[in-house]
């Protein structure tokens, strides 16, 4: 019994020591908070320059001034606004020539059939008479 109590005491002592050592160091979250730089606030509205054309990710964007372009992470390409793309004529590509629909009045033969010309369902083939059952 004495050995069993000694084992429990040793286990608790090791667990407590690990807990104390683990909590004594700074955590990862605290280290990340210290490393993060505070956001810089720049008064871009006070910069007195005109619109600039900046490139970001291979695309061109027009910014109000060079400060806004730098703040967005774009590289200033020119001191003028980016040229606007002109619209192409025609819009979407056509799949082929579409056939024009003919008006309904162009087919008078289909619409002129009288309803009486249709065969009634009862006038179809008459049913064959039933054969009498042979009794022996």
C-alpha positions in Angstrom: 0.0 0.0 0.0 2.8 2.3 0.7 4.3 1.9 -2.8 0.9 2.7 -4.4 0.6 6.0 -2.5 4.2 6.9 -3.4 3.4 6.3 -7.1 0.4 8.6 -7.0 2.4 11.3 -5.2 5.1 11.1 -7.8 2.6 11.4 -10.7 1.0 14.5 -9.1 4.4 16.1 -8.5 5.5 15.6 -12.1 2.2 16.9 -13.5 2.4 20.0 -11.3 6.0 20.7 -12.3 5.0 20.4 -16.0 2.1 22.8 -15.5 4.3 25.3 -13.7 7.0 25.1 -16.4 4.5 25.4 -19.2 2.8 28.5 -17.8 6.0 30.3 -16.9 6.9 31.0 -20.5 5.1 33.4 -22.7 2.4 31.8 -24.9 2.3 32.0 -28.6 -0.6 34.4 -28.7 1.3 36.9 -26.5 4.4 36.7 -28.7 2.3 37.2 -31.9 0.6 40.3 -30.3 3.9 41.8 -29.5 5.3 41.2 -33.0 2.3 42.7 -34.8 3.0 46.3 -35.8 0.3 48.8 -35.1 -1.6 49.9 -38.2 -0.2 53.1 -39.7 -2.7 55.9 -40.2 -1.8 58.1 -43.1 -3.7 61.2 -44.1 -3.9 60.5 -47.8 -6.5 63.2 -48.4 -3.8 65.8 -47.5 -1.5 64.8 -50.4 -1.9 67.3 -53.2 -1.5 65.2 -56.3 -3.8 64.2 -59.1 -5.1 60.8 -60.1 -2.4 58.1 -60.8 -2.5 54.8 -62.6 -1.3 51.9 -60.4 -0.7 48.2 -61.1 -1.6 45.5 -58.6 -1.5 41.8 -59.4 -1.1 42.5 -63.2 -4.3 44.7 -63.3 -4.4 48.5 -63.6 -6.4 50.7 -61.3 -6.9 54.4 -61.1 -6.2 55.9 -57.6 -7.1 59.4 -56.3 -3.4 60.0 -55.6 -0.1 58.1 -55.1 -0.7 57.8 -51.3 -3.8 55.7 -51.8 -2.0 53.6 -54.4 0.8 52.9 -52.0 -1.6 52.2 -49.1 -3.4 49.6 -51.3 0.0 48.0 -52.2 -0.1 49.1 -55.9 2.9 50.3 -57.8 2.4 53.7 -59.5 2.7 53.2 -63.3 2.0 56.7 -64.5 1.0 60.1 -63.1 -2.3 60.1 -65.1 -5.5 58.1 -64.7 -5.5 54.7 -66.4 -6.9 54.6 -69.9 -10.5 53.3 -69.9 -11.1 50.2 -72.1 -13.4 50.9 -75.0 -16.4 48.6 -75.4 -16.2 46.2 -78.4 -18.9 46.3 -81.0 -21.3 43.4 -81.0 -21.2 42.3 -77.3 -21.6 38.5 -77.0 -20.5 36.1 -79.7 -23.3 34.7 -81.8 -23.5 30.9 -82.2 -24.8 31.1 -85.8 -27.5 32.6 -87.8 -30.8 32.2 -86.0 -33.8 31.3 -88.2 -36.6 33.7 -88.0 -39.9 32.3 -86.7 -42.7 32.4 -89.1 -46.0 34.0 -88.0 -48.9 31.6 -87.0 -51.0 32.9 -89.9 -48.6 31.6 -92.4 -49.8 28.0 -91.8 -53.6 28.1 -92.6 -53.8 24.4 -93.5 -53.1 23.1 -90.0 -55.4 25.6 -88.4 -58.3 25.1 -90.9 -59.0 21.4 -90.2 -62.5 21.0 -88.8 -62.9 19.2 -85.5 -65.6 16.8 -87.1 -63.0 15.3 -89.5 -61.3 13.6 -86.5 -62.3 9.9 -86.1 -64.2 9.1 -83.0 -62.6 6.6 -80.6 -65.7 4.3 -80.8 -65.5 4.0 -84.6 -62.2 2.2 -84.4 -62.0 -1.6 -84.9 -64.9 -3.5 -83.4 -64.0 -6.0 -80.7 -64.1 -9.7 -81.7 -66.9 -11.8 -80.2 -65.9 -13.9 -77.2 -65.6 -17.7 -77.8 -68.0 -19.9 -75.8 -66.3 -22.2 -73.4 -66.6 -25.9 -74.2 -68.2 -28.0 -71.6 -67.8 -31.8 -71.7 
